Amino acid sequence: MTNPPRHEPESPRDLVGIGIGPCNLSLAALAHPLAELDAVFYEQRHAFAWHPGLLIEGATIQVPFLADLVTLADPTSPWSFLNYLRTRERLFPFYFAERFQIQRAEYDAYCRWVSENLPGLRFGRQVDAVRWNPERDVFEVDFTQLDAEGEAEALGRTYTRNVVLGVGTAPYVPDPLQPLVEAPGVPVVHAADYLDHRATVLAAEHVTVVGSGQSGAEVFLDLLRHRPAGRERLHWIGRSEAFAPMEYSKLGLEHFTPDYTRYFHALAEPVRDRLVAAQWQLHKGIDAGTLADIHDELYRRTLDGGWPDAVLTPGVRVRTAGRVATTKVELHLEHVQQGSRSRLTTDAVVLATGYRERPLGRLLAGLDPYMRRDSSERPRIEGDFRLILDPSVTGSVYVQNTGLHAHGVGTPDLGLAAWRSATILNSLTGKEPYPLPTRTSFTTYGLQEPRSRVPQTRQTTRLTPLVDER
């Protein structure tokens, strides 16, 4: 039984952030020194956690450590990764380690350090709805306060002039495999929960990994390293035509610059849609180092003259799936190029089938009459990451880590997190607390200057003096 609604102070805040993943944590860190900005961030979990099921020992993030929460917008920020190392007295060990790309577990620990020390973060709050109140010219944000078990213990409402959505993505399970995940018995788990079920999966006689991206490669490598030589009994399949390396050349990486993001945003909608589909290898390929580690491990197992009992087959899709005698799973496969079909019986399945942007329909249902959409009914988004709303709405709703259709492959990229956050803060404050570079790429995209440039300032937001933590 929940308590009656609890209203926060009637004076509206300047900003309410929904979700505390790396993107909104970056925004909160860069907003922290802006004394005139009254901001609060809500997260339904009780503590920060970044893909805990994939913090496999030795796995690294795919961007340099400079792509932390703040450095590429403000290298002097106290919330930088280097300052985190300093507070832990680990600067010299890191210096001698000579690591440009840090382990995923270390990035998670860094973000947790920021989340535990940064004010204005409210964990255990599930945001239920966002509405526009035309009488008061503010957004109403309804939330539920959750207890330690995740049960509702109180309702709340806060008012704000601006909102930023950073709700992230959710694990995606293809329709043919959905019934297997929901039914008990044979372990069929998404890679997002891999470490939680690792012991059970390793104990299975035969294991299949579905998905040919980075997480699939990391899970397959971890299983391979922990299975006895000659008795690996592993299958790795994926829809892609190859276990392809991610584009990681220096000029190729310029697709993850503000210059390219602005160029992409200015393109016509049909062109953007074609590009998103064609550029999968920029963000869905496999790190070349991980591919090398897999090959090295497989090769090591041939030194005694045998071959590992591991089958790696790209270009395969799962048509249907079902359980066999409650103890096994049967996958019905189709090879895309050959047009051939077969069946694979296995004892456990790990679905490295990726993530999808969380739908915003329920959360933003109250804003639906005000929202402008494109020809595919997706929200239209400005260059400064604002949803395009009816002009009668004087506040702004910004989005983080969503809107691939509007801003391209850099949308979920950690390397652009600080720049996105700085862009939003510059737009929101109507000032330029974070001067941003006008050029970031050696490549010139297009023969003409993009039609839309990200505005550096926007005189729409009225700021109130910062109030004490409530």
Stockholm file with secondary structure:
# STOCKHOLM 1.0

chainA/1-470         MTNPPRHEPESPRDLVGIGIGPCNLSLAALAHPLAELDAVFYEQRHAFAWHPGLLIEGATIQVPFLADLVTLADPTSPWSFLNYLRTRERLFPFYFAERFQIQRAEYDAYCRWVSENLPGLRFGRQVDAVRWNPERDVFEVDFTQLDAEGEAEALGRTYTRNVVLGVGTAPYVPDPLQPLVEAPGVPVVHAADYLDHRATVLAAEHVTVVGSGQSGAEVFLDLLRHRPAGRERLHWIGRSEAFAPMEYSKLGLEHFTPDYTRYFHALAEPVRDRLVAAQWQLHKGIDAGTLADIHDELYRRTLDGGWPDAVLTPGVRVRTAGRVATTKVELHLEHVQQGSRSRLTTDAVVLATGYRERPLGRLLAGLDPYMRRDSSERPRIEGDFRLILDPSVTGSVYVQNTGLHAHGVGTPDLGLAAWRSATILNSLTGKEPYPLPTRTSFTTYGLQEPRSRVPQTRQTTRLTPLVDER
#=GR chainA/1-470 SS CCCSCEECCSSCBSEEEECCSHHHHHHHHHHTTCTTCCEEEEESSSSCCSSGGGCCTTCBCSSCTTSSSSTTTCTTCTTSHHHHHHHTTCHHHHHHHTCSSCBHHHHHHHHHHHHHHCTTEEESEEEEEEEEETTTTEEEEEEEEECTTSCEEEEEEEEESEEEECCCEEECCCGGGHHHHHSSSSCEEEGGGHHHHHHHHHHSSSEEEECCSHHHHHHHHHHHHTSCTTCCCEEEECSSSSCCBCCCCTTGGGGGSHHHHHHHHHSCHHHHHHHHHHTHHHHSSBCHHHHHHHHHHHHHTTTTSCCCSEEEECSEEEEEEEEETTTEEEEEEEETTTCCEEEEEESEEEECCCEEECCCTTTTGGGGGGBCBCTTSCBCBCTTSBBCBCTTCCSEEEESSCCHHHHGGGTTCGGGHHHHHHHHHHHHHTSCSSCCCSCCCSSCCSSSCCSCCCCSCCTTCCCCCCCCCC
#=GC SS_cons         CCCSCEECCSSCBSEEEECCSHHHHHHHHHHTTCTTCCEEEEESSSSCCSSGGGCCTTCBCSSCTTSSSSTTTCTTCTTSHHHHHHHTTCHHHHHHHTCSSCBHHHHHHHHHHHHHHCTTEEESEEEEEEEEETTTTEEEEEEEEECTTSCEEEEEEEEESEEEECCCEEECCCGGGHHHHHSSSSCEEEGGGHHHHHHHHHHSSSEEEECCSHHHHHHHHHHHHTSCTTCCCEEEECSSSSCCBCCCCTTGGGGGSHHHHHHHHHSCHHHHHHHHHHTHHHHSSBCHHHHHHHHHHHHHTTTTSCCCSEEEECSEEEEEEEEETTTEEEEEEEETTTCCEEEEEESEEEECCCEEECCCTTTTGGGGGGBCBCTTSCBCBCTTSBBCBCTTCCSEEEESSCCHHHHGGGTTCGGGHHHHHHHHHHHHHTSCSSCCCSCCCSSCCSSSCCSCCCCSCCTTCCCCCCCCCC
//
